[in-house]
Amino acid sequence: MTEPTTDGPTEEEMRAYLENLRNAQPVEIVVQSFGILATASEVKLGRGDARVLIDGMAALLEATADRMPSQIVDRMRQTVSQLQVAQVQVEREGGEPAGADTGTGPATEEAQEPAQARSDAASRLWIPGRD
């Protein structure tokens, strides 16, 4: 097993990376960015900061949808919807309520009480961009 280096990429590696980036199609870059946000969202499901990432996915989709192939846009929309539903389900099952501390630990009882007090189903409706 090799030890990781802390020096970062060499100048040659950076040139190669930048050349690849220059030659990449915008659709490729958007899809890769979307994928990074989706992966991070899945890892953080149930935490308040997952909503930020899912909202970022929705914003990226909204900003680029008219310049992307329809099949990709449809798949991205489906992914955002699935993650929104999953986030709400995990929150209902005891994940962090929206707006709770976004640290690495579980939500405190004090932070959970206001969310548990809201029994109205409409109050649990997630509107992107609103915590």
C-alpha positions as CSV (number, residue, x, y, z in Angstrom):
1,M,0.0,0.0,0.0
2,T,1.4,3.4,-1.0
3,E,1.3,6.3,1.4
4,P,-0.7,9.4,0.2
5,T,1.3,12.4,-0.7
6,T,0.5,15.8,0.7
7,D,2.3,17.7,-2.0
8,G,-0.7,17.7,-4.4
9,P,-0.6,17.2,-8.1
10,T,2.5,17.9,-10.2
11,E,2.6,20.7,-12.7
12,E,2.4,18.1,-15.5
13,E,-0.7,16.5,-13.8
14,M,-2.4,19.8,-13.5
15,R,-1.8,20.6,-17.2
16,A,-3.2,17.3,-18.2
17,Y,-6.2,17.8,-16.0
18,L,-6.9,21.3,-17.3
19,E,-6.5,20.0,-20.9
20,N,-9.0,17.2,-20.2
21,L,-11.4,19.8,-18.6
22,R,-11.0,22.1,-21.6
23,N,-11.9,19.3,-24.0
24,A,-14.8,17.9,-22.0
25,Q,-18.4,18.6,-23.1
26,P,-20.4,20.8,-20.8
27,V,-23.0,18.1,-20.4
28,E,-20.2,15.8,-19.0
29,I,-19.2,18.4,-16.4
30,V,-22.8,19.1,-15.4
31,V,-23.5,15.4,-15.0
32,Q,-20.4,14.8,-13.0
33,S,-21.2,17.7,-10.7
34,F,-24.7,16.5,-10.3
35,G,-23.4,13.0,-9.4
36,I,-21.1,14.4,-6.7
37,L,-24.0,16.2,-5.2
38,A,-26.3,13.2,-5.4
39,T,-23.7,10.9,-3.7
40,A,-23.1,13.4,-0.9
41,S,-26.9,13.8,-0.5
42,E,-27.4,10.0,-0.1
43,V,-24.6,9.8,2.4
44,K,-26.2,12.6,4.5
45,L,-29.9,11.6,4.2
46,G,-31.8,12.5,7.3
47,R,-29.5,15.4,8.2
48,G,-30.4,19.0,7.6
49,D,-27.4,19.5,5.4
50,A,-28.6,16.9,2.9
51,R,-31.4,19.3,2.0
52,V,-28.8,21.9,1.0
53,L,-27.2,19.4,-1.4
54,I,-30.5,18.3,-2.8
55,D,-31.5,21.9,-3.3
56,G,-28.2,22.4,-5.1
57,M,-29.0,19.5,-7.4
58,A,-32.4,21.0,-8.2
59,A,-30.8,24.4,-8.9
60,L,-28.2,22.9,-11.2
61,L,-30.9,21.1,-13.0
62,E,-33.0,24.2,-13.4
63,A,-30.1,26.3,-14.6
64,T,-29.0,23.8,-17.3
65,A,-32.1,21.8,-18.3
66,D,-32.8,23.7,-21.5
67,R,-29.3,22.9,-22.8
68,M,-29.1,19.3,-21.8
69,P,-30.5,16.1,-23.6
70,S,-34.0,15.4,-22.5
71,Q,-33.1,11.8,-21.3
72,I,-30.5,13.2,-19.0
73,V,-32.8,15.9,-17.7
74,D,-35.6,13.3,-17.0
75,R,-33.1,11.1,-15.1
76,M,-31.8,14.1,-13.1
77,R,-35.4,15.2,-12.2
78,Q,-36.2,11.6,-11.1
79,T,-33.1,11.6,-8.9
80,V,-33.9,14.9,-7.3
81,S,-37.5,13.7,-6.6
82,Q,-36.3,10.4,-5.1
83,L,-33.9,12.1,-2.8
84,Q,-36.4,14.6,-1.7
85,V,-38.9,11.9,-0.8
86,A,-36.2,9.8,0.9
87,Q,-35.0,12.8,2.9
88,V,-38.6,13.4,4.2
89,Q,-39.0,9.7,5.0
90,V,-35.8,9.5,7.0
91,E,-36.7,12.7,8.9
92,R,-40.0,11.2,9.8
93,E,-38.3,8.1,11.1
94,G,-36.1,10.1,13.4
95,G,-33.4,11.8,11.4
96,E,-32.5,15.4,12.0
97,P,-35.4,17.8,11.4
98,A,-34.9,20.5,8.9
99,G,-33.0,23.4,10.2
100,A,-31.3,21.3,12.9
101,D,-27.6,21.6,13.6
102,T,-25.8,20.3,10.6
103,G,-22.8,19.0,12.5
104,T,-21.7,15.5,12.4
105,G,-23.6,14.3,15.5
106,P,-27.2,13.3,15.8
107,A,-29.8,16.0,16.5
108,T,-30.4,16.9,20.1
109,E,-33.7,16.3,21.8
110,E,-34.3,20.0,22.0
111,A,-34.0,20.3,18.2
112,Q,-36.2,17.3,17.6
113,E,-39.1,18.5,19.8
114,P,-40.4,21.3,17.5
115,A,-40.5,19.0,14.5
116,Q,-42.3,16.3,16.4
117,A,-44.9,18.8,17.7
118,R,-45.9,19.6,14.1
119,S,-48.5,16.9,13.4
120,D,-50.0,18.6,10.4
121,A,-48.9,16.7,7.2
122,A,-48.6,20.0,5.3
123,S,-46.0,21.3,7.7
124,R,-43.8,18.4,6.7
125,L,-44.0,19.2,3.0
126,W,-40.6,20.1,1.7
127,I,-40.4,23.2,-0.5
128,P,-36.9,23.4,-2.0
129,G,-34.9,26.3,-0.7
130,R,-37.0,26.5,2.5
131,D,-35.6,24.8,5.7
